[in-house]
Amino acid sequence: LIAVKTSDKDTVPAAGEKDGDSPKEEPWEKALKTTVVDMEVGEFRGHKISVWDLLHSKYIPEENRKELLELY
């Protein structure tokens, strides 16, 4: 189960993301990094994780990443 939160106060920095906004960052990329989900499975259970980090985790198979990208 995944609960999506888009509030700025609930955001967490994505892995490898430096402080704040990058001038080279695309709007869709920023949206994926700032949209946070509550995870109820695996190593992320009980944690909030960005959709960006979720996309790059082992929990989203390659063939399902495009579907998730279309949702967000």
Backbone as ProteinMPNN parsed JSONL, in Angstrom:
{"seq_chain_A": "LIAVKTSDKDTVPAAGEKDGDSPKEEPWEKALKTTVVDMEVGEFRGHKISVWDLLHSKYIPEENRKELLELY", "coords_chain_A": {"N_chain_A": [[0.835, -1.189, 0.0], [0.489, 2.221, -0.8], [0.57, 5.537, 0.147], [0.041, 8.709, -1.087], [1.583, 11.837, -0.638], [1.684, 15.294, -1.14], [2.43, 17.599, 0.069], [4.635, 20.28, 0.822], [5.876, 20.352, 3.325], [6.163, 17.712, 3.995], [8.173, 16.68, 2.5], [11.143, 14.931, 1.578], [14.669, 14.889, 1.098], [15.855, 13.577, -1.958], [17.809, 10.656, -2.654], [21.173, 11.421, -3.031], [20.585, 13.973, -3.721], [21.341, 17.357, -3.572], [21.437, 20.298, -1.524], [18.387, 21.894, -1.708], [16.947, 23.468, -4.657], [17.953, 22.642, -7.943], [19.244, 24.404, -10.647], [19.3, 23.128, -13.105], [17.448, 21.174, -12.988], [14.645, 19.446, -14.174], [11.111, 20.29, -14.375], [9.357, 18.04, -14.08], [11.073, 16.259, -12.908], [11.635, 17.464, -10.47], [9.072, 17.34, -9.377], [8.783, 14.559, -9.014], [10.716, 14.16, -7.094], [9.779, 15.628, -4.951], [7.275, 14.667, -4.355], [5.921, 12.672, -1.968], [5.63, 9.415, -0.627], [3.973, 7.211, 1.653], [5.276, 4.29, 2.756], [4.352, 0.875, 3.044], [5.557, -1.529, 2.9], [8.312, -3.831, 2.734], [11.773, -2.747, 3.064], [11.26, -0.07, 3.371], [9.107, 0.213, 5.016], [6.848, 2.013, 6.97], [8.127, 4.408, 6.542], [8.576, 7.599, 4.926], [9.0, 8.173, 1.533], [10.429, 9.528, -1.416], [8.816, 9.688, -4.635], [10.644, 9.594, -6.666], [12.883, 8.251, -5.479], [11.601, 5.838, -4.963], [11.035, 4.96, -7.549], [13.574, 4.298, -8.373], [14.178, 2.16, -6.838], [14.385, -1.337, -5.856], [11.821, -2.202, -5.735], [10.128, -1.411, -7.73], [9.561, -2.801, -10.674], [11.303, -2.687, -13.803], [9.55, -2.693, -16.042], [7.26, -1.561, -14.95], [7.84, 1.024, -14.317], [7.376, 3.02, -16.257], [4.59, 3.163, -16.246], [4.122, 4.145, -13.653], [5.427, 6.609, -13.882], [3.715, 7.86, -15.7], [1.493, 8.246, -14.096], [2.344, 10.221, -12.345]], "CA_chain_A": [[0.0, 0.0, 0.0], [1.239, 3.461, -0.9], [-0.231, 6.738, 0.308], [0.788, 9.814, -1.686], [1.464, 13.151, -0.02], [2.389, 16.267, -1.963], [2.712, 18.783, 0.856], [6.058, 20.613, 0.9], [6.431, 20.049, 4.639], [6.396, 16.28, 4.101], [9.169, 16.235, 1.533], [12.452, 14.499, 2.038], [15.588, 14.962, -0.029], [16.092, 12.33, -2.688], [19.177, 10.166, -2.53], [22.121, 12.106, -3.891], [20.145, 15.335, -4.002], [22.005, 18.341, -2.729], [20.597, 21.294, -0.896], [17.426, 22.684, -2.454], [16.669, 23.352, -6.082], [19.039, 22.682, -8.917], [18.761, 25.143, -11.806], [19.234, 22.231, -14.25], [16.416, 20.169, -12.73], [13.408, 19.571, -14.947], [9.928, 20.353, -13.506], [8.859, 16.694, -13.788], [12.041, 15.637, -12.003], [11.391, 18.066, -9.159], [7.805, 16.793, -8.887], [9.027, 13.198, -8.539], [11.542, 14.217, -5.889], [9.059, 16.264, -3.844], [6.067, 13.906, -4.03], [6.329, 11.686, -0.974], [4.676, 8.341, -0.359], [4.135, 6.407, 2.874], [5.435, 2.898, 2.334], [3.874, -0.138, 3.985], [6.175, -2.81, 2.545], [9.765, -3.952, 2.608], [12.714, -1.972, 3.868], [10.752, 1.289, 3.547], [7.894, 0.146, 5.844], [6.719, 3.047, 7.985], [8.902, 5.596, 6.183], [8.144, 8.384, 3.775], [10.031, 8.112, 0.505], [10.008, 10.256, -2.615], [8.491, 8.848, -5.784], [11.924, 9.46, -7.378], [13.634, 7.163, -4.853], [10.833, 4.614, -5.158], [11.247, 4.542, -8.934], [14.921, 3.755, -8.517], [14.364, 1.063, -5.89], [14.136, -2.686, -6.396], [10.405, -2.518, -5.593], [9.424, -1.073, -8.958], [10.196, -3.467, -11.823], [11.554, -1.829, -14.967], [8.368, -2.586, -16.9], [6.216, -0.783, -14.287], [8.282, 2.405, -14.086], [6.693, 3.924, -17.194], [3.222, 3.325, -15.747], [4.2, 5.035, -12.494], [5.763, 7.941, -14.388], [2.518, 8.426, -16.299], [0.609, 8.669, -13.005], [2.865, 11.43, -11.711]], "C_chain_A": [[0.87, 1.24, 0.0], [0.268, 4.617, -0.753], [0.597, 7.917, -0.187], [0.515, 11.102, -0.927], [2.255, 14.125, -0.871], [2.7, 17.548, -1.212], [4.215, 19.017, 0.953], [6.659, 20.247, 2.253], [6.735, 18.566, 4.83], [7.493, 15.775, 3.172], [10.461, 15.834, 2.22], [13.401, 14.59, 0.855], [15.787, 13.6, -0.665], [17.547, 11.929, -2.515], [20.074, 10.883, -3.517], [21.729, 13.536, -4.2], [20.834, 16.283, -3.035], [20.975, 19.323, -2.207], [19.693, 22.017, -1.891], [17.317, 22.408, -3.941], [17.926, 23.44, -6.928], [18.522, 23.421, -10.143], [18.613, 24.268, -13.047], [18.129, 21.189, -14.105], [15.147, 20.468, -13.516], [12.212, 19.624, -13.989], [9.388, 18.97, -13.136], [9.779, 15.976, -12.807], [11.833, 16.161, -10.578], [10.108, 17.509, -8.548], [7.999, 15.386, -8.332], [9.829, 13.191, -7.244], [10.802, 14.805, -4.697], [7.739, 15.583, -3.505], [6.484, 12.73, -3.163], [5.23, 10.657, -0.762], [5.008, 7.667, 0.966], [4.193, 4.955, 2.442], [4.997, 1.95, 3.439], [4.484, -1.501, 3.699], [7.697, -2.699, 2.587], [10.578, -3.062, 3.517], [12.233, -0.553, 4.137], [9.528, 1.34, 4.459], [7.926, 1.233, 6.926], [7.489, 4.317, 7.692], [8.242, 6.326, 5.025], [9.306, 8.407, 2.8], [9.523, 8.853, -0.726], [9.697, 9.269, -3.732], [9.759, 8.604, -6.601], [12.722, 8.282, -6.811], [12.929, 5.822, -5.036], [11.03, 4.064, -6.569], [12.59, 3.851, -9.121], [15.215, 2.625, -7.522], [14.078, -0.271, -6.57], [12.652, -3.053, -6.352], [9.583, -2.195, -6.829], [10.15, -1.743, -10.122], [10.291, -2.504, -13.005], [10.297, -1.616, -15.814], [7.242, -1.769, -16.274], [6.6, 0.678, -14.074], [7.576, 3.394, -14.995], [5.273, 4.184, -16.723], [3.191, 4.286, -14.565], [4.521, 6.462, -12.927], [4.543, 8.631, -15.011], [1.527, 8.913, -15.244], [1.042, 9.996, -12.408], [3.453, 12.384, -12.721]], "O_chain_A": [[1.872, 1.305, 0.713], [-0.745, 4.674, -1.45], [1.733, 8.104, 0.25], [-0.631, 11.421, -0.611], [3.375, 13.823, -1.283], [3.195, 18.501, -1.813], [4.983, 18.074, 1.144], [7.829, 19.871, 2.326], [7.488, 18.202, 5.733], [7.713, 14.568, 3.071], [10.811, 16.333, 3.29], [12.98, 14.389, -0.284], [15.875, 12.588, 0.031], [18.408, 12.77, -2.259], [19.769, 10.946, -4.708], [22.473, 14.244, -4.879], [20.897, 16.031, -1.832], [19.776, 19.168, -2.441], [20.178, 22.676, -2.81], [17.554, 21.298, -4.418], [18.836, 24.219, -6.646], [17.444, 23.089, -10.637], [17.87, 24.629, -13.96], [17.904, 20.401, -15.023], [14.647, 21.592, -13.519], [12.284, 19.06, -12.897], [9.001, 18.752, -11.988], [9.325, 15.185, -11.981], [11.854, 15.397, -9.613], [10.055, 17.236, -7.349], [7.438, 15.054, -7.288], [9.642, 12.318, -6.396], [11.15, 14.518, -3.552], [7.14, 15.887, -2.474], [7.294, 11.897, -3.569], [4.047, 10.993, -0.723], [6.173, 7.567, 1.352], [3.255, 4.448, 1.826], [5.242, 2.196, 4.62], [3.995, -2.518, 4.193], [8.269, -1.614, 2.486], [10.134, -2.673, 4.598], [12.745, 0.106, 5.042], [8.963, 2.416, 4.657], [8.888, 1.355, 7.684], [7.504, 5.226, 8.523], [7.465, 5.757, 4.259], [10.453, 8.63, 3.187], [8.333, 8.811, -1.04], [10.237, 8.164, -3.774], [9.93, 7.525, -7.167], [13.183, 7.42, -7.56], [13.577, 4.795, -5.24], [11.175, 2.857, -6.76], [12.721, 2.932, -9.93], [16.358, 2.192, -7.384], [13.597, -0.323, -7.702], [12.26, -4.098, -6.871], [8.452, -2.664, -6.958], [11.231, -1.305, -10.514], [9.452, -1.619, -13.171], [10.015, -0.5, -16.248], [6.347, -1.322, -16.991], [5.755, 1.485, -13.687], [7.213, 4.487, -14.561], [4.8, 5.318, -16.796], [2.318, 5.151, -14.493], [3.951, 7.416, -12.397], [4.366, 9.841, -14.864], [0.803, 9.883, -15.471], [0.204, 10.805, -12.009], [3.937, 13.454, -12.351]]}, "name": "protein", "num_of_chains": 1, "seq": "LIAVKTSDKDTVPAAGEKDGDSPKEEPWEKALKTTVVDMEVGEFRGHKISVWDLLHSKYIPEENRKELLELY"}
